[in-house]
């Protein structure tokens, strides 16, 4: 069956992935309309779905807001528009006129459909893009809008795509909410009638929501049921609107921006929306997560084949109190523990002695590093580790040389207070001179010192997002409208140029914890910091929500000291390691205070992680049991060929008499037998899959274990 096929007599287009189909058609009004998204169809079967539109029940109903590929503002449409425009004469409605189509192969194994339209009267063109891959059921969609006239057009809303679900008796929405240090808390709630809006108005992806949704009919489980989902590849403000109509239909639309924003489109200009990827999966939430993980590894990450190293980060050991001697001592201890990458965090530059000063002055502090960073970098490399640095290129302290020289470089409005958060202001990356300045010092820093890794942080949201002193040609009017999108595009450009200059450089995305995790930033970085909260008990829940879409290969997770500085909670070193081993393992404690016994146990657990990290970072994820307060939670990572599996189990506080049902494993070779590498016990896959395994846990609170099973030849 062709990947993309067309029936000219009915105007039906059919896109096929390995297990799914997506069908649409251009209707009699030239509008692109949705037909199907779900199990595989032939082109002939898809055409059976073409039926005349039902007349509205009354003059008050209008055209259904669910069912168009990109609902526009215009005509008798009263639902959420994905596209709202305002022309120079004040007209706001858009009327479709088809102008052509293209089908091509952008890369081996991929196919793309471009449907071209224009407004019937005004000089605005729009192309709807659809891309499919032969190894994924994820469909990528985006739009390109072009002003072909001589007057400006304003895009009041320009979503990347709208997605329509088949009719079901009920619908349920899965998504995450949170806050700083409590990110990605998973919710599954019945979809109410009307509109549900998930958004970030902060200029960054945010801790408080994440730009993805899953919908099902209310009957999906971890292992069974149909699930439809979408994820937006954008690292600025965003909005996803989920709709449920009175006639029982549901869908969602999403894109860059938030309410009150507008995107100017000058004569001859183009605006390309970020990609909004969608997925249908039949196999419950588990199959949905695994499909997203495989897609991120195959089509998003720049170096998916790599094994991420075990890193040590200095922050929780030293805070801002860093100097050459102390960092060298920590580096030696980290290397002895088994760390492969040493990262010096905040406090190494300018007058930085706390969060109130020095941010923006990116030269090594002369009194702390009298010979610069070269001696420390050289010593870390001599110890056999890569060297990394914490940076925050997008913010500035008012108490800094940079701000005193360039107070106009920050986001601001005239006659308005410049709001400080964490004693910081946001540099206006929408300005090309600011972005070029950041690129310049970053590429010199990396090149001059042989930096292997950057922890790129962003510790505050936007406020006063204005650009009153815009240079001619850089934006619209006073620059305010274009800031929100131009900022993100220039941010991406700086990262892309930096990586092109230094192909060996690896980058961790961080946003004051998990405030910047999305498919857009992951397409140009190597891992992400899921949360500043390193409390292992809280991390089980944070990591559970993170892993719904994003793979463990991208999720940095540290082992830090107890009592935890945020929660005051204490738990065994073994438990903290086992939780962090579910992602990209890092170390963040003050190693100068670890006992000899802790150092020995830590080194053994680091070595254990290295023996199984290929499963965590490149295997498939199954969730035998989700996190609960008193019962055991577990995740399973299995090699793609079924040859090995790792089971991580955590239990915080068992209740006497509560049941402990065995954990049924998935993805094993059904005819094989497996050996437990720690105990030597042999298990048949049939028993592990159908009857389960009861893992041995230490008695008492904060019990955990790691079970590594290897197929017996």
N, C-alpha and C positions, 0 to 999 in steps of 0.2 A: 504494500500500500504506500503511495507517495506520502512524503512528510507533509507537504502542502499541496492541496488540490482544489480545483475550482469547477463549478457547474455554471457556465454562462447563462443557460436558459432560466435558471432560478436565482442567480446571483449569490449562490452559497459558496463560502470558503470553508475548508476543513483543514485544521492543523492537527497532526497526530504526533504524539510522543510514544515512548515504548509501551505504555500501559493506558494512556488516556487520549481523549479527543477534545477538541475545542472547535465549535462551529459558529459562524456568523454569516450574515448576508447584508447586502445593500438593498434596502426596501424601495418601494415605489416613490418615496419622497427623497430618495438618495441618502437617507440616514443609515449609518452602520448599526445593525441590530443584532443582538445576541440570540443564538439558537440553543447551544448545548455546551456544557462543560462537565465531563465525567468519564465514564467508561468508553472504551474504543467504539467508534462507529465507522462504517464505510460512507463514502460520499453519497451513495444512494440512500442509505439509512438517514443521514443527516437531512436530506431534502424532504423526508417525510415530516420533519418538524416544521416545515414552512406552512403556516396557516394564515388566513386573512386575519388582520387584527380585529378583535371584538370591539364593537362600538361602545363608547363610554356609557355607563349606567345612567348618567345624567350630565347635564351641562356643567356640573360642579366638579366632575371627576378629572377631566383632562387626560393627557397621555400619561401612562404609568411611568413613574420615575425609575422603575427597575426594568431592565430589558434592553437598554441601549448600550452600545459599546462605550460611548462617551456622552452622557446626557448633557445637553446644552441648555443655556438660558434662552428661551424663545418659544413662541407659540403657546399652546395650552399645556405647558409642562409646569408642575408645581412642586416637584420633588427637589432633592439636592442636585444642583448642576455640577458636573465635573468641569465644564468650561463656561466661564462667564467673561464676556468681553465688552468693552465700551469703545465705540468708534469716536472719531474726532467730532462728529456732529451730535454726539450724545446717545445715539442708538446703541442698545445693549443686546438685542437678540442676534442669534447666529442661525443662518439657514444653510443646510448642507447642499453641496453640489459636487458629485463625484467627478474627478478629473484624471484618474488613471490608477495604475497599480504596478508594483514591481515585486518579483520573487527572485531572490538570489541567495548565494551561499557565502556568508561573510567569513567563514572559516571552515576547515574540514570538519564534518560531523555536525554542522549547524545549518539551519535554513531560516530565512527571514522573509516575511511578507510586509510590504509597505503599501498601505491604502491611502491614496492622495485625494484630498478634497479642497474646496475653496468655498468661501461665502458666495451666495448667489449675486450679491451686489457689491459688497465692500471688498477691498484688496487685502484679504487675509486668507492665507492658505494653511492647511493643517495636514500632516501626514501621521497616520496611526501605524506604529511599528509593532510587529509580533515576531519574536524569535524563539525557535525551539531547538533542542539539542538531541542527538541520537542516544545519549546516555543518561537522560534526565527527563522526568515528567514536569519539571518546572517550565513555565512559559514566561518569557520576559516581554514586557510591554512598555512603551513610552510614546510620546508625541513630540512632534516638531512643528512649531507655529512660525509662520513667516509673514512679515508685513511687506506686501508687494506694492504698496502705495506711496504717497508723498506726504502723508500726515501720520502722526503718532497714533498708535492703538494701545489701549490699556487692558492688560489681562487681569481681571479682578479675581479670577480663580482659574488655574490651569492644572488640573490633576493629571497624573500620568495615565491612569486607566480606571475604568469601572468594571466590576466583576459581578456577574449575576449567577445566583444559585438556582437549581431546579426547585420546583414547588415541593414543599414538605409540610407535614402537619404542624411542625414546631421547629424552632431554631435555637441553637445555643452558641454563645460567643465565648471564645477563650482568648485571653490577653493578659498582659502583666501591668501592674502598677507598682509604685514604690516611692521612695525618697532617698536622700543621701544615706548610704550605709544600710539601706533596706530595699535594694533594687529588685526588680524582676520577681515580684510576688505574684504567683499564678492565680488567675481567677477563671472560673467557668460558670457563666451565668446565662439564664434564659434571655433571648433577645426580646426586648420590649417592642411594642408597636411604636412607630415613629422613627426618630433618628438618634443614634448613639454616636457621639463624637469623641474620638481619642486624639490627642494633639500635644504638641510641644510649641509653646509660644516663646521659648527661651533662646532661640538662635542656635541651640545645640540639640542633639537627639534627646537628651534629658534622662534623669533618674526616675522620673515620675510616671513615664509610660514608654513604650518602645514601639516603633512603627511596623508592627505585624499584628495580624489577627488570624484566628482559626474559627470556622463555623461548621457546625454539624446539626443534625436533626434532633439533638438531645439524647441520642441513643448510642453514641460512640463511646468506646472504652479505650484503654491503652492498647489493646490488641485487635479490636474489631470495630467496624463501622466506617462510613464514608465521612471524610473531612475535607473541606475546602479552605484554603489558606492563602494569605498574601503577605509579602514583606517588601518594604520600600527601601531603596538604596539611596539614602540621603542623610546627611549629617548636620542639617540645620533644622529650622522650624518645619513642622510637618503636620498633616491632618489626615485622618482616616475617618470617614463617616460610614457607619453601618446603618442600613435602612431595612425596616420591615413594614410592608404596606398593608393597608386594611384588607386587600384581596389575597393576602397570604404569601406574597413573594418577599424575597430577601436578597440583598446584595451589599456591596461596599465599594466605595470610591476613595482614592487617596492620592496624595501628591505633596509637593513642597509647599510651604507657606502655612499661614494660619489666618483666622478671621481678621479683617482689617488691612491685610497686606494687599498690594497691587504690584504687578510687574509691568513696567513700561516697555513698549516695543516700538522702537524708533523706525522710521522709514528704512526699508531694506534689511532690517535686523531679523534675527532668528532667536527663538527661545526653545531649547530642548529640555523637556522635563526629565527628572531622574527616572531610572527604571523601577517599575513596580512589577515584581515577580509573583506569579500565582501558581498554585499547586493543588491538584486534586489527588487524593490518595484513598484507597480502600484497604484498610488495615489498622484503623484507629489512629490515636495520637502518636503511638510508637512508630508506625510506618511513616506518618507525616514527618516526624522529627528526623528519622533516618534519611528520608528523601531530601529534606533541606540540608542536612549535614553533607550528604554526598554532593549536592549541587554546590555548596560553598567550597568544598575541597576541589571540585573539578572546574568550576567556572568563576570563582570569586577571588580566592586567595592568590597572591602573586607567586608564592613558593609552597604550594600545598604538599609537595613530596618530602619536605624537610621534616626532621625530628627536632622539635623545639628543645633547647637545652634547659637544664636545671639552673635557675639563676639565684643569686643572693642579692638582696636589696638592703641598703644601709639605713633606710628611713627610721624604722622602729628602734634601731640600736642607737642612733646618734641624733635624730631630729636634724636641726640646723647646725649642730655643733660638729662640723666636719673639718678635718685637717689631714695633711698628708700622712703623718705618722699613724693616726688612728685608723685611717682607711687602709693603709698597708697591713696593719695588724688584723683588721677584720677580713681582709682579702686572704691572708694566709690561713685563717681559721675556716673561712668558707671553702677554700680549695681542699683543705684536709677533710672537710665534711662531704666533699664530692660535687660541689658546685662547678658549673662549666661556664658561667657568665656572671661577672661581678658588675653590679649597677650602683653607682654613687648617686644618691638622691639629692634633694634640695639642699642649698646652703653652700655650694662650692664657688659661687660667682659674686663679683661686685661687693657691695656692702650688705649682703644678705646674711643677717643674723637672726632673723625672725620673719614673719609674714608681712611685716609693715614696710620694708624698704628693700631696694636693690633689684627688684624684678624688672627686667628689661636691659640690665647692664651685663651682657653675656661675655664677660672676660673672667678668667680664674682669679679668685681673691688673692691678692699679692701676699698678705700676711699669713694666709693659711696654706698657700701653695707657692712659695717664693720662687721656685723654678718652673712654675706653670704645672700643667697636668702631665707633662711627659714622664717624669719619674714614676708617678703612680700608674699610668697606663703601661709603661714598660714593665713594672713589677707584676702587675696583674697578668700581662701576657706571659711573663717568665713563669708564672705559677701554672700556666696552661689554661687560663680562662680568657674568654672574651671580655672586653671592657665596654660598659654602657654608662650613659648619663641621663639624668632627669632633666627635661627642659619644659618650659611653658612659654612658647614663642608668641602666643596670642594675647597675653596680658601684660600689664605694667603697673608698678606702684607709682603713685604720685611722687613719693619720695625716691626718685631715681634720676640719674643723669639723663636717661632717655626722655623721660617726661618733661624735665626742665628744658630740654632742647626742642621737643616736639609736642607741646600740649595739644596741638591740633590733630595729632595722629589717632586719638581715641574716638570711639563712638560718642557723640554728644549732640545736644540741641542748644541753640543759642538761648540765653536767658533761663536756662534750667540747671538745677543742681546736677552735678556729675556724681551719680550714686556710686559709692564704693561698697563692694562686697569682698570680704576677706582682704580689705585694704587694697583692692585692685580695681583697675578700669580695664576695659576691653579695647585692644588695638583694632583699628578699622582695617581689617584685611581686604575689604572691598577696594581700598586704595592700592593701586599698583605699586606706588613707591613704598608703602608699608610692607606689602608682600615681598617685594624685591629685597628690601632691607632684611627681612627675616630669612629669606633664602640665602642671602649673602653670608650672614654670620654663621648660619647653620652649616653650609657647605664648607666654609673655612674651618670651623670647629671640627667637623668630622674628618676632613682631609688632613689638617695639620697634626692631629693627635692620633689618628688611626682608631677612631671610635667605631665600635662594632654594632652598637645597639643604642637606640634612643627610647626612653620612656616619655612620650609626648603627652603632656598633661594640659588640661583646660579646666581651671578651677572656679569659673563663675559663668553665669548666664548673662545674656545681653540686657542692657537697660539704656535708655536714651539712644536708641539705635538710629542716630541721624548722621548726616554728612553735609553740614551746611557750607563748608568751604571747598566743595567738590571742584576739581580741576575740569576745564572744558573737555567734553568728549568722554568723560569717565562714567557718567551716569545720567540720571534724569533730574530735571528741576533742581531741587536742593540735595539730591542724592539719596534722600531717605528711602524712597521706594525700592531702589535697586540694591541697597545694602545687604538685605537678607540673603539673596541668592548669590550676588557677586562675591560676598565674603566666603561662602562655601566653595565656590568654583576656584577662587584664588588660593584658598587653603589646600584644596586638592592639587592645584598646580605646583605649589611650593613642595609638597610631599613628593609629587611625581618627579620634579626636577632634581630634588635631592637624591632620590633613589637612582635616577639615571646617572648622576655624577658618581655615585658610590654603590655599585651593584651588590657589594657584600654587606651593606648596611641593612639591619633589621630594626623594625619599629613596633613598639607597643602603643596602641591607642588607649588613652586614659582621659576621663573627663571628671576629675574630682571623684574618682571611683568609676562607677558604671554609667556615667553620663554621656558617653559617646561610644555606643556600640550599635552598629547597623551595617547593612551590606555595602553601603557606600564607602565607609572608612575601612572596612575589612578588605576591600578590593585593592587597597594600597598600603596596608600594614600587615603584620604577621601574627599578632595576637592582641587581646584586649584585656584590660583590667576590669573585672566584673563588679568590684565593690571595694571601697576602703575598709569595709567591715571584714576582718579576718577571723572573727569568732567562728570556730568550726561548726557549732550548732546552728548558728544563723546561716552560715554558708551552705549548708545542706539545702535549705529552702531557696536561697539566692541562685545556687547552681542548678537546681531543678527547673526554675523558671527560665534561666539563661539557655539551658540545653533544649528547650522546646524547639528553637529555631537554629541556634548557633552551636557548632560542634565543639567538643572538648579540646580539639587541636588549637582553638583560638582562645581558650579560657585560662588566663593566668590565675593561679591559686597559691597562696603562701601559707607556710607554717610559721606562726609567730608565738610570742611568749605568753605565759599566763601569770597572774590574772590578765585577761584580755583588756587592753586599755580602753575599749569602748564599752564593753558589757560588764567587766569585772568578773567574768566567769572563768573557772579553771577546769581543765580536762586533761587527760593524759596525752603525752607527746604522741603516742601511737595513734590515738583517735584523730588528733590534728593532722597527722601525716596522711592517714587513710582518707580523710575528707579532701585534702589538697591533691592527693594522687588521682582524683577523678578528673583533673584538668592538666594544665601545664604546670608542673610542680615548681614552686619557688620557696625560698627561705627568707625570713624577714626578722628573725629574733636577734637579740643582743648576744652574740656568741661568746662574748667575754664573760657572761654570767652563767653560761651553761655548765653543768657539772660534767665530770669525766664520763659518768654513766649516760647522761643525756647526749653527749657528743658521740659516744659509741653507738647508742641506739639510733640516733639521727643518721649517722653514716651508714648503718645497716639498712635503714629504711630508704635512704636515697639510692643505695645500690639496688634495693628491691624494686624501686620505681623504674630505674633504668632498664631492668630486665623485662618490664611489662609495658613500658610507655608506648611502644609501637602499637599495642592493642588500644590504649587509651586515645592516642592521637590519630590513629589511622584505621581502627576497627569500627565496627557498627555498634551503636548503643541500643541496649534494651533496658527497660526499667521494670524489674520484677516486682518492685514495691515502691511506691512513692513515699515521700517524707510524711511522717506523722509524729506527734509529740512523744509518745511513749513506746510505740512499736518499732521494729527494725525497718530501716529504709535500705534499699539496695539498688545499685546500678551494675550492669553487665556490659563488658566490651568484648567483642568477638572478632577474631580474624576473619577477613572476607572469605577465606577458603574453609572456615570452620575448624582450622587446625589447633587453635588455642582460644582460651577464654579467660577473662579476669572478672571476678565477682568481688565488689566492694560492698561491705555491709556495715551500717552504723546503727547503734541503738543508744539513745541518751538516758532513758530512765524507765526500765521495765516495771510493769505492775505485776505483783504476785497474782498468779492464777490467770493472767491474760493468755490467750492462745498464741502459739508460735507455729503457724503453718509453714511447711517447707517452701522454699523459693524455687519455682520452676524456671529452668533456664531455656533459652531460645537461641536459634541460629547454629546449633551444633550439627556435626555430621551424624545423621540419624543411625548409621550402622557402626559408629566408632565407639571406642572405649577411651576414657581420659584418665590421666594420672594427676593427682594433686601433687604439685612440686614440693610442697612443704611437708605433707604427712606421708606421701607415697601411696595413699589410698587410691583405688581404681574404681571408676564409676562408668557405667554404660550410658550412652547418650539417651537411650530410651527411658531409663529411669530418671535421669536428670531433667528431661523435658516433660515427661508425663506425670511423674510422681514427685520430683523435686529434690532439693538438697537442704538439709537442716544444718546451716553452718555453725561451727563451734565458736561461741562468743565468751569472752571472759565474764565472770559474774560481776554484778554491780552496775553502777551508772557508767555512761560513756564507754560502752563496749563496742569494739569494732574488729573487723578482720578483713584480710585480702586473700582470696582463694584463686590460685593460678592453676588452670587445668590445661594439660597438653595432650593432644591426641597420641595414642600409642600406635606406632606403625604396624 
